[in-house]
Amino acid sequence: MITYTQDSIQFGTTTINYDVIYSTKRKNATLCVYPMKQVEISVPSDIEREHIQRLVRKKAGWVLKQILWFDEIAQIDSQKEHVNGETFLYLGRQYRLKIVRSCEKAKAKLMGKYLYVTIPNAGNSKDKKIIKAAVWGWYRKQAGRKVTEAVCLYSRMLGIEPPKVIIKNQYKRWGSCTSKNTLNFNFRIVIAPVSLINYVAAHELCHIKHKDHSPKFWKLLKTIMPDYEYRKERLRKEGRQYAL
């Protein structure tokens, strides 16, 4: 048996509204944030309201980050229609979008020459936003994987410990290095070929030792990437096509 109710918590100055789904078959609680910024927690039917509120409050920071992520998707203008047959770049190669309806939650995955996006069976006016969120979420996940691989590779070449990596919606920058040596990367970099992903990763890693673009910085970069000038120029010329 499944029952449904709504509730909310206060987190700082923000009110988080959420749906509660009670199920007699469920043993654990699961919290989800959907592309339309709907927050939902599924719980066992015998769980107390206070316990549910504690669970949501514990994850409130994560919930707000997810909501912000979906807001950013909505705010950025994209020429993509997110329809069947439309092409998307990944690692410099083109893949055609193939939309499949299913009873499963929205998700994207690469298979052969296609980027498959599974969306709920019932079609509605929100389909485009759901597809877009699934595609962007997939890009972000792949960016985390590919960028981390590159950072680990060039960290070894520099003889340093791999720093913390954060994948962000940095619309105007491919990457940045903070004063505390955290590396931030624009998730769109995964649209570019691996050679350019490696260039951005190596570039930002060198900023750990040299915060500016002094001759010492470029000299260090050349020691781990002798052809960095070619890659730098290629990224400058091709960068626009990786803006989604």
ABEGO torsion letter per residue (X at the ends): XBBBBBBBBBBEABBBBBBBBBBAABABBBBBBBAAGBBBBBBBAABBAAAAAAAAAAAAAAAAAAAAAAAAAAABBBABAGBBGBBBBBGGBBBBBBBBBBABBBBBBBBEABBBBBBBABBBAAAAAAAAAAAAAAAAAAAAAAAAAAAAAAAAAAGBBBBBBBBBBBAABABBBBAAGBBBBBAAAAABBAAAAAAAAAAAAAAAABABBBAAAAAAAAAABAAAAAAAAAAAAAAAAAAX
